Amino acid sequence: MRITARPRSLHDAFHAKGIGIVGVQAARIKAPGFFADHQFLAVNGGTDSSSHGCQNWLGADLEVSTADTAVRHASPRILLASARAARLWSDICVAHAVSQMVPDDELDA
């Protein structure tokens, strides 16, 4: 996965400010999984549409690897990941807010 200009700009800005954990909604990454660069490890929830999708960015300074991280729940609107490393021991939830009226059966999708 390559990082396009807008996410790269966000990566650079968060890294410059020393922000180590970032939740991103509307990431639009199709496949769940992980992506690492020199600044962040991205945990992708995945999405089956052209919208939604959540990501959790963990700063490289936290020294968290894919081996330290697990996706506990992933859907187009909710990502729950756990990180178990020396500098970070946490469960982190990123949720994509409902932006319009949707049927109840789609709220947890």
Order of alpha helices (4+ residues) and beta strands (2+ residues): alpha-beta-beta-beta-beta-beta-beta-beta
